[in-house]
Amino acid sequence: MSTKVADHVLQRLREWGVDHVFGYPGDGINGLLAAWGRAENRPRFIQSRHEEMSAFQAVGYAKFSGRLGVCAATSGPGAIHLLNGLYDAKLDHVPVLAIVGQTHRTAMGGSYQQEVDLHTLFKDVASDFVETVTVPEQLPNVLDRAIRTAYARRAPTAVIIPGDVQELDYSPPTHEFKMVPSSLDRGSWTAVPSDDSVQRAAEILNTGDKVAILVGQGASGARAEVERIAELLGAGVAKALLGKDVLSDELPYVTGAIGLLGTRPSYELMRDCDTLLTIGSSFPYTQFLPDFGKARGVQIDIDPHMVGMRYPYEVNLVGDAKATLERLIPLINAEERGREWYDTVCDNVVRWREIMERRAGLSADPINPEHVTRALDPLLPDNAIVSSDSGSAANWYARHLTMRPGMRASLSGTLATMGCGVPYAIGAKFAHPDRPAIALVGDGAMQMNGLAELITAAKYRDLWEDPRLVVAVFNNHDLNQVTWEMRAMEGAPSFLPSQELPDVQYAAFARSLGLTGIRVEKPEDVESAWRAGLEADGPALIEFLTDPAVPPIPPHATWEQMEATASSILKGDADRGSMIRQGFKAKVQEFLPGREKKRS
């Protein structure tokens, strides 16, 4: 039997080391589906409940494996559904390939059923590379280039294959005019800045007395080097949310997350430093960086397109974080640097941890969501993979979970889209079937698509060596993050028609699928529920009934800002008294005396 174009697509993916494709069937890719049958499901086709979830699963797979994520969908409607997940990949710089069908060539341009101008559709999200295969000889170059570009640019790319082309006999490009052959090997490379720019960066860092380091996901391959330069500089290290797992939070100088969802020590680190070193991060919120003119700045980033933004850096080092730091570290002079700044940073971290412990211990009605996440923290396995959805759950994820060496964690950092938490965790399970995955999800995101993806988890549970996938739902009947943003930013009370969510029996739904389902209504049952979920012999959902009145207070919030928020609540919020009480209780923890601790 002859080899079809669709057969060669799957063969080429296997040669690139692709072992999973996340997708949803449709007649626009019938040729590919038939080829999957002939190929005995290699690479394995992972069926989601919706193409958007396929894209999210590909993103989660790529984030947690470091390898290419691949998703597949039919033409018009399926391709459109992929967009949100592909934009998540684009904005978080994740290599993902989308393979989509198209109507037959004979029907193109004829307003045919499900015909969409896919080049126009994908020209922004897959701007680094999008191409349609119209003849078999074109396939190797297009597919190989899409994969190489996805890896090199850390971006989504798209390959469009009309249905009739999928079913053509495959023939490779020949040694002729206007043929474009292709080779498979990608090779490896490392970008490094010039010696002169590294020397100038070292001079700036060596003159700093109060150095702050900001790391993002681009520093993930340079953990040892980041630790070394932080120690040499006596610096504190703050982490953008995409860099949460770059360094262990057990290090005394790691101040945690930065920004609205960040910590007070990170805010103080940036406020008081005189020198800023940013490594592998394009953290966008300038107001959380040092005041312009107050600190000198050096940036390290592998992408020349992303350097020089956010802050007036004096030196922009374009290069791989690890390779660049290896050249920079020998030039750092640590001899004359005092410990006063370092000690201050560490003391601030200790005090913040005490504050967060007290906040998590505050009473609420019925359960304090900070207590939910705080109780998970010491129970996390050392090899855990944690995903967080967008919303108020991301606040508790950012502030209460202690990353230890070996742990992985991520969320939708730049797009901040709802609905990624559960599919990220599913993608993580296929990337690392021998590791437990935990997803922290609000009830809004769970209703949006998480419930449906529990079906996917149930479908594939037997493929995972470690079957644990724990989904924690913060059930507060409220689109909580937006509700608080309305109060704090718009000075408006909660608008119930848009913010109030219907009550759903999440644990009961999980049990209906044969999964472990636990409903927690009292704070004293939180820890035992986490233990039961982490000890389950398969996917588990834990539904925590949490208090929507617990405020996600920004690290820089003043009493005046708290009063302004309270004023907006008093205009007519549905639960104004409870919210003011909870906000006051949380904020006052910052002013209580801390425990005396000795640091060696």
GUNU-464995 format. One record per residue (C-alpha): x, y, z; residue in one letter. Coordinates in steps of 0.02 Angstrom, whole numbers, padded with zeros to 5 digits, always signed. Example, Ala and Ser with C-alpha at 12.3 -4.5 7.8 and 13.67 -1.06 7.14 Angstrom:
BEGIN
+00615-00225+00390A +00684-00053+00357S 
This chain:
BEGIN
+00000+00000+00000M +00066+00171-00046S +00116+00298+00086T -00006+00442+00096K +00036+00620+00142V -00053+00593+00309A +00055+00439+00341D +00212+00540+00312H +00152+00678+00431V +00143+00553+00573L +00307+00471+00524Q +00394+00640+00524R +00321+00682+00694L +00389+00518+00762R +00559+00557+00688E +00554+00724+00781W +00522+00630+00942G +00339+00680+00959V +00248+00546+01059D +00082+00635+01098H -00036+00741+00995V -00179+00826+01086F -00331+00844+00975G -00512+00824+00931Y -00577+00736+00774P -00670+00813+00628G -00691+00776+00444D -00560+00907+00399G -00428+00788+00467I -00508+00623+00417N -00355+00578+00316G -00244+00603+00467L -00361+00502+00578L -00356+00358+00454A -00166+00369+00454A -00167+00360+00644W -00261+00197+00629G -00131+00128+00509R +00009+00189+00623A -00066+00099+00775E -00093+00265+00862N +00089+00323+00857R +00110+00460+00909P -00032+00434+01031R -00188+00538+00994F -00254+00615+01156I -00437+00661+01139Q -00496+00811+01239S -00675+00869+01255R -00643+01030+01158H -00506+01092+01042E -00463+01236+01158E -00422+01106+01290M -00312+01014+01165S -00212+01173+01141A -00200+01202+01329F -00144+01022+01354Q -00010+01046+01222A +00047+01204+01312V +00051+01115+01480G +00147+00970+01402Y +00274+01089+01326A +00294+01194+01484K +00327+01045+01596F +00429+00939+01475S +00531+01069+01381G +00480+00980+01221R +00367+01027+01077L +00181+01020+01114G +00074+00967+00966V -00113+00992+00944C -00227+00945+00799A -00399+01001+00744A -00517+01002+00597T -00542+01151+00482S -00652+01303+00520G -00732+01274+00691P -00593+01164+00760G -00457+01283+00705A -00549+01430+00782I -00566+01337+00947H -00377+01315+00957L -00344+01501+00963L -00352+01538+01149N -00230+01399+01193G -00114+01450+01051L -00115+01631+01111Y -00070+01566+01283D +00081+01482+01203A +00126+01639+01106K +00121+01756+01255L +00212+01636+01373D +00342+01590+01239H +00304+01403+01228V +00344+01292+01077P +00181+01221+01009V +00136+01157+00836L -00045+01160+00775A -00090+01042+00632I -00259+01086+00558V -00364+01028+00414G -00443+01131+00275Q -00578+01101+00147T -00525+01015-00015H -00425+01121-00136R -00563+01107-00265T -00685+01194-00146A -00570+01329-00078M -00632+01504-00117G -00809+01439-00144G -00884+01485+00025S -00889+01299+00059Y -00951+01224+00222Q -00827+01253+00366Q -00712+01349+00249E -00618+01485+00344V -00470+01588+00285D -00349+01498+00400L -00197+01600+00350H -00286+01758+00405T -00349+01670+00561L -00176+01613+00614F -00068+01755+00546K -00053+01839+00716D -00052+01694+00839V +00066+01592+00729A +00154+01742+00656S +00324+01658+00662D +00269+01522+00541F +00104+01472+00461V +00093+01381+00295E -00027+01275+00191T +00033+01114+00111V -00039+01104-00065T +00069+00967-00143V +00157+00817-00064P +00331+00877-00109E +00304+01031-00001Q +00270+00933+00159L +00444+00894+00232P +00506+01072+00223N +00346+01149+00291V +00330+01027+00436L +00515+01030+00481D +00523+01218+00473R +00367+01236+00580A +00446+01126+00714I +00616+01209+00706R +00536+01381+00717T +00427+01331+00864A +00581+01274+00959Y +00695+01418+00906A +00570+01559+00930R +00481+01474+01078R +00317+01508+00989A +00164+01425+00914P +00170+01381+00730T +00036+01310+00616A +00032+01188+00470V -00129+01182+00367I -00162+01027+00262I -00317+01020+00150P -00417+00861+00164G -00382+00800-00013D -00195+00832+00008V -00192+00719+00162Q -00251+00575+00052E -00128+00599-00092L +00014+00477-00119D +00169+00548-00039Y +00319+00589-00147S +00472+00680-00079P +00546+00837-00155P +00666+00800-00297T +00833+00875-00347H +00753+01000-00464E +00722+01185-00487F +00596+01258-00363K +00598+01107-00251M +00642+01134-00067V +00718+00982+00018P +00730+00971+00207S +00839+00887+00336S +00782+00825+00504L +00918+00871+00628D +00890+01027+00733R +01058+01032+00819G +01093+01134+00974S +01159+01309+00998W +01193+01434+01135T +01184+01622+01118A +01306+01725+01220V +01333+01914+01232P +01496+02000+01187S +01639+02006+01313D +01629+02196+01315D +01445+02198+01364S +01475+02068+01500V +01616+02174+01570Q +01505+02330+01574R +01368+02232+01662A +01492+02171+01794A +01549+02350+01827E +01370+02404+01862I +01334+02256+01975L +01497+02277+02070N +01453+02457+02115T +01285+02409+02190G +01262+02401+02379D +01080+02345+02376K +01058+02224+02232V +00891+02150+02182A +00874+02005+02059I +00714+01968+01963L +00702+01798+01880V +00575+01729+01758G +00554+01566+01664Q +00703+01608+01554G +00815+01574+01705A +00749+01398+01731S +00902+01315+01657G +01021+01418+01763A +00969+01378+01941R +01145+01350+02008A +01212+01505+01922E +01070+01615+01987V +01102+01553+02164E +01289+01586+02145R +01274+01763+02081I +01142+01804+02213A +01261+01745+02349E +01407+01843+02276L +01303+02001+02264L +01217+01979+02431G +01056+02002+02334A +00875+01963+02363G +00786+01867+02224V +00606+01900+02173A +00516+01787+02051K +00393+01827+01912A +00249+01704+01918L +00315+01607+01767L +00478+01590+01863G +00400+01523+02022K +00492+01356+02009D +00660+01429+01954V +00728+01441+02132L +00683+01355+02294S +00581+01461+02412D +00678+01382+02554E +00827+01493+02512L +00824+01634+02641P +00850+01774+02515Y +00710+01720+02395V +00569+01844+02421T +00438+01754+02317G +00319+01819+02185A +00317+01998+02124I +00170+02106+02070G -00012+02119+02119L -00011+01935+02166L +00160+01950+02246G +00233+01966+02419T +00277+02111+02530R +00464+02066+02533P +00471+02071+02343S +00387+02241+02344Y +00512+02304+02474E +00658+02227+02379L +00615+02327+02223M +00569+02484+02318R +00733+02495+02415D +00866+02423+02298C +00996+02525+02206D +01037+02396+02072T +00923+02279+01973L +00976+02121+01880L +00835+02043+01778T +00862+01867+01713I +00746+01785+01588G +00592+01888+01629S +00484+02015+01539S +00379+02055+01692F +00263+02192+01626P +00210+02291+01779Y +00334+02435+01788T +00256+02505+01946Q +00324+02355+02043F +00503+02386+01982L +00619+02517+02059P +00577+02699+02027D +00659+02762+01868F +00827+02839+01906G +00837+02758+02078K +00923+02597+02025A +01047+02548+01891R +00993+02401+01785G +01060+02250+01691V +00952+02129+01593Q +00989+01954+01527I +00871+01880+01397D +00894+01761+01253I +00773+01855+01141D +00838+02020+01069P +00658+02065+01030H +00615+02067+01216M +00763+02160+01291V +00765+02343+01341G +00582+02349+01390M +00499+02380+01559R +00646+02471+01638Y +00788+02587+01580P +00924+02455+01588Y +01100+02517+01556E +01161+02351+01486V +01055+02223+01393N +01143+02055+01381L +01068+01952+01240V +01106+01770+01275G +01061+01609+01361D +01044+01638+01548A +01160+01496+01602K +01296+01533+01475A +01288+01720+01509T +01296+01700+01698L +01444+01581+01680E +01538+01724+01596R +01475+01856+01716L +01505+01768+01883I +01697+01769+01877P +01691+01959+01857L +01587+01988+02015I +01682+02059+02163N +01606+02002+02328A +01749+02052+02443E +01694+02226+02496E +01508+02197+02504R +01427+02209+02676G +01285+02101+02743R +01165+02235+02801E +01059+02230+02643W +01060+02040+02635Y +01009+02028+02818D +00867+02152+02791T +00801+02052+02644V +00807+01890+02742C +00722+01970+02893D +00583+02035+02781N +00556+01860+02712V +00545+01785+02887V +00419+01914+02941R +00314+01890+02785W +00304+01704+02813R +00240+01736+02988E +00109+01856+02919I +00050+01731+02789M +00040+01595+02921E -00070+01708+03027R -00179+01757+02879R -00207+01575+02836A -00258+01544+03017G -00395+01677+03018L -00574+01619+03034S -00689+01636+02882A -00861+01581+02826D -00849+01437+02801P -00665+01409+02750I -00522+01531+02726N -00452+01499+02550P -00279+01545+02613E -00292+01402+02738H -00333+01282+02596V -00172+01321+02503T -00068+01338+02661R -00123+01164+02717A -00067+01090+02551L +00107+01166+02559D +00193+01042+02679P +00102+00896+02599L +00164+00927+02422L +00271+00782+02359P +00448+00832+02314D +00416+00789+02131N +00246+00873+02120A +00189+00972+01967I +00069+01112+02012V -00040+01212+01895S -00148+01360+01942S -00294+01434+01851D -00320+01620+01835S -00424+01708+01968G -00410+01728+02155S -00340+01551+02169A -00183+01617+02084A -00155+01736+02231N -00149+01593+02355W -00042+01489+02236Y +00081+01633+02218A +00097+01672+02403R +00072+01511+02500H +00155+01370+02402L +00339+01342+02442T +00434+01279+02291M +00568+01153+02335R +00703+01082+02219P +00625+00962+02095G +00451+01037+02099M +00373+01114+01944R +00236+01244+01934A +00155+01358+01806S +00000+01455+01755L -00055+01566+01612S +00068+01704+01651G +00040+01834+01516T -00129+01797+01439L -00195+01756+01612A -00336+01658+01532T -00464+01563+01631M -00483+01378+01605G -00302+01321+01588C -00276+01240+01759G -00352+01068+01729V -00290+01044+01549P -00116+01102+01601Y -00116+00965+01734A -00173+00836+01606I -00035+00890+01487G +00087+00875+01633A +00030+00697+01665K +00073+00647+01487F +00240+00738+01498A +00281+00653+01665H +00165+00504+01694P +00270+00454+01846D +00239+00616+01942R +00086+00682+02037P -00002+00835+01968A -00107+00959+02067I -00221+01093+01991A -00286+01240+02093L -00445+01302+02010V -00583+01426+02050G -00764+01375+02028D -00782+01494+01880G -00642+01409+01782A -00706+01239+01836M -00877+01277+01765Q -00800+01352+01609M -00715+01191+01556N -00635+01099+01702G -00785+00988+01732L -00780+00923+01554A -00594+00889+01563E -00621+00778+01715L -00694+00660+01584I -00526+00666+01494T -00435+00628+01656A -00549+00480+01687A -00523+00417+01509K -00333+00412+01520Y -00301+00376+01704R -00236+00200+01669D -00095+00266+01559L -00009+00356+01702W +00120+00264+01806E +00079+00378+01952D -00110+00396+01935P -00125+00547+02050R -00203+00703+01976L -00283+00809+02112V -00400+00950+02062V -00439+01073+02202A -00593+01181+02172V -00612+01342+02273F -00802+01346+02277N -00861+01519+02332N -01003+01550+02207H -00913+01706+02145D -00800+01761+02002L -00693+01821+02144N -00541+01903+02064Q -00645+02015+01952V -00762+02053+02096T -00616+02118+02200W -00544+02211+02050E -00711+02300+02029M -00706+02354+02211R -00525+02408+02215A -00503+02482+02041M -00676+02540+01991E -00739+02590+02163G -00895+02487+02126A -00984+02354+02228P -01004+02179+02162S -01129+02166+02017F -01214+02003+02059L -01289+01966+01885P -01113+01954+01815S -01018+01891+01967Q -01127+01764+02056E -01102+01584+02003L -01227+01441+02016P -01195+01310+02148D -01125+01150+02071V -01091+00986+02159Q -00914+00964+02096Y -00865+00817+02206A -01024+00725+02162A -00989+00750+01977F -00814+00678+01999A -00886+00527+02088R -01009+00501+01945S -00856+00475+01832L -00781+00346+01949G -00655+00470+02020L -00623+00514+02200T -00734+00660+02250G -00720+00748+02418I -00824+00896+02479R -00750+00999+02622V -00864+01114+02719E -00765+01143+02880K -00587+01208+02905P -00539+01064+03020E -00566+00943+02875D -00452+01031+02751V -00289+00941+02790E -00366+00767+02795S -00450+00802+02627A -00283+00848+02549W -00206+00689+02619R -00348+00584+02549A -00331+00663+02377G -00143+00638+02373L -00162+00458+02429E -00299+00415+02303A -00267+00279+02175D -00321+00391+02031G -00381+00566+01989P -00467+00655+02132A -00568+00814+02150L -00575+00906+02315I -00711+01037+02330E -00673+01168+02463F -00815+01284+02513L -00718+01446+02531T -00764+01622+02587D -00774+01750+02444P -00750+01890+02572A -00566+01849+02600V -00475+01986+02503P -00324+01957+02390P -00234+02109+02463I -00092+02175+02351P +00079+02180+02438P +00087+02370+02428H -00089+02404+02492A -00097+02548+02616T -00230+02585+02747W -00291+02725+02633E -00318+02604+02488Q -00403+02481+02604M -00518+02621+02661E -00558+02665+02480A -00604+02485+02443T -00711+02478+02600A -00798+02637+02543S -00844+02557+02377S -00910+02404+02467I -01019+02511+02580L -01104+02582+02425K -01209+02426+02419G -01109+02265+02409D -01208+02108+02444A -01095+02051+02586D -01015+02214+02639R -00995+02184+02825G -00906+02017+02806S -00788+02085+02674M -00735+02234+02778I -00705+02122+02929R -00601+01998+02829Q -00500+02136+02746G -00463+02219+02912F -00412+02054+02993K -00295+02011+02848A -00211+02182+02841K -00186+02198+03029V -00076+02042+03027Q +00062+02149+02951E +00069+02256+03108F +00074+02119+03239L +00244+02085+03320P +00341+01943+03243G +00422+01797+03330R +00605+01817+03372E +00710+01704+03263K +00895+01676+03253K +00979+01654+03086R +01148+01573+03076S 
